[in-house]
Amino acid sequence: MRTKLFLLVSALALVFGAFTAQAADQTLIALGSTGWKFHLGTNEASTPTDAWRPRTYDDASWPAIGTPLGYGETGIASANTLPESDAITPTWLSVFLRKSFTVADPNSYSRLSITANCDDGFILWINGTRILAANEPSEPLTIASYAPSAIEPTVTTLEITEGIASLLVTGANVVAVQCFNANLTSSDLLWNLSLIATVDTEAPTVIRTTPFPGSTLRSLDRIEVRFSEPVTGVDVTDLIVDGSPATDMTLGGPDTFIFSFPPIAPASARVVPVSWSPTHGIRDLSANSNAFAGGSWTYTVDPNAPMADLRLNEFMAANAGSSRDDDGDSSDWIEIYNAANSDINLDGWFLSNDPTQLRMWRFPAVSMQPFSYLVVWASEKDRTNTAAPLHTNFKINKDGGSLFLVWPDGTNVASMFFPNYPLQYDDVSYGRDQLDPSIVGYFTIPTPGRANATLGAGFGPAVRFSRTAGTFTTAFSLTLSVPDPAAAEIRYFLVTNQATALVSNLPVASMSLYTGPIPINGTIQVRARAIPTQAGNFPGPLQSETYIQISSNAANFVSDIPIVLLHNFGGGVPTVEFGQSGSFGVMMVFDTNNPAGRAALTNTPDVHTRMGFHVRGSSTYGYSKRSFALEAYTEINGDDRNIDMLGMPADSDWAFYAPNYFDQLLFKNPFAHEVRRKLVDRYSCRTRMLEMFLNTTGGQVAYTPGATGAGMGDYYGIHAVL
């Protein structure tokens, strides 16, 4: 018992020690502090009536008091009780308060946190600037002003993250407050306040790099870097590309820098390393001058790499009011889709509706993330401000015409609707099938800025599977069907290994025609969609169901906590990056929310999703038990899908933390997150403990009870998902 208690206390010390080490909070005004100055609202606090609020006002004649202050509420000490009346005026409606605090350096603060507890209402100023109010009267404020309603003590909070350096001054600062009662006969009043400053001790980081690290490119001659905050000390030689420093640098903003260098275009594919110089002087602008840690990444430059996959995806040429631009007008619009697994900067690309003038409208330097959508209004307003919606200098002809997306050379067309798209109808868009872009047609449900619709009028039906996704031990036959076999045929694609798991878009021509039951005698994913026999209709939605074969021992495995099963169709242990071989697969989650209250691999999975994952962590990368970062995918690899998992908020990105030698209690991280949420009252990740099965070799999922280590088969131990 003593050993267990010592371990628990040690764990608590580690957790709270971690918080203490990372905390950089300074209490400027504490709850229950002394030294507040007050003036009862029997007469105005100053002339003019707002002169008492600034920092420079002399409040030496005001009496001092502590908090919580007021009257008629429990917890107010007699020394902090305000009189309900005095000899001059029978009652008063408000009280004026001032409290000074000292700041060593306003530039060192990244956040101010205000917590006010008041009955009935208040307005708060810092150095004369109005900051926060609750249940306050309207302007102008006088001693006759009163709170709109009588309420019980209410806590009001505010976090300030911008403009702190201009709000505060070095040295003495003042909080000024006017507290209001709701009426002249109020039985109580309360005021208490805390003001906490967070010192900026966080180093700047890179939050976006264009091109995306790890991308495969045809050539490379510039890299754009955006930091998490404004930085200083950036020099052109700080970025080392392929062993040499950059030769030019352009400022894209206080946090964004564009480095240029001689084009790298080798005759054959090779890896190009990029790193920050170890002698760089990059720091943030805080008083602490936090240093950037640097880092490195790589690109693959391959002259034979596929071209950027940008598409004209959807457009509307007869907008009768279904959507409005930033001026409130029903303008035409064009949607572009980045189907590539890398960022693409559109600077210098063109849009046109005339095959003889392909350079009609030029894109500004706007970037598209992988699998993202960009809507450009075809309004003739010609706007290229990247901080606002984009507008072309032309409109789209609703009687039929052409559209072109053109490469920066101004001559090569990347995507087009040509020779002519057909007549367009009010509030009906025209575009491409999400998975087979060669199929075009009308969308009665337009989706600007989102994936094109897959259901509704003009679409094939969803395919019915005779068995939903899950595990199995005995071979079976799978039947696919549609409501009317004469109206649509079924096409399907089988995922049996990592090569087929890598396939994302599935043109109809690449799918097999379904003619009868499919034998399921090993782990497999079946992807199917219905193709209408009537010309001009879109295929139905693509649907994937996965069937994972498990051994009899695995089938008998049950747990009091959830189980997650990851399978990548024999792709081997994934790398440290998304998008590489071995990182595509499927996840099934089995919860305990059933009558038995236990999780089992033979239950119907609560979550089944296609996914990508990679090894998470650097110092633990070589451990036999690894942590993983995972993204849930739609039917397109890399396209995020938000999923509900184990009662936590829906998201597409999940981390599976593997307790290791440094966490032999198995719960240090989850416990730390819970303490921060519930005791420190700050945001922190929600977590759930679970048991994991991981199959990276293919075949059935194995489990050997009583064994340890690798002898357990595909059992991968306790993890925490967050």
Secondary structure, 3 states (H helix, E strand, C coil): CHHHHHHHHHHHHHHHHHHHHHCCEEEEECCCCCCEEEEECCCCCCCCCCCCCCCCCCCCCCCEECCCEEECCCCCCHHHECCCCCCCCCCCCEEEEEEEEEECCHHHEEEEEEEEEEECEEEEEECCEEEEEECCCCCCCCCCCCCCCCCCCEEEEEEECCCHHHHCCCEEEEEEEEEECCCCCCCCEEEEEEEEEEECCCCCCEEEEECCCCCEECCEEEEEEEECCCEECCCHHHEEECCEECCEEEEEECCEEEEEEEEECCCCCEEEEEEECCCCCCEECCCCCCECCCCEEEEEECCCCCCCCEEEEEEECCCCCCCCCCCCCCCEEEEEEECCCCCEECCCCEEECCCCCCCCEECCCCEECCCCEEEEEECCCCECCCCCCEECCCCCCCCCEEEEEECCCCCCEEEEEEEEECCCCCCCEEEECCCCCCCEEEECCCCCCCCCCCCCCCECCCCEECCCCEEECCCEEECEECCCCCCEEEEEEEECCHHHHCCCCCCHHHCEECCCCEEECCCEEEEEEEEECCCCCECCCCEEEEEEEECHHHHCCEECCCEEEEECCCCCCCCCCCCCCCCEEEEEEECCCCCCCCEECCCCCCEEEEEEEEEECCCCCCCCCCEEEEEEECCCCCCECCEEECCEEEECEEEEECCCCCCCCCCHHHHHHHHHHHCCCCCCCCCEEEEEEEECCCCCECECCCCCHHHHECEEEEEEEC
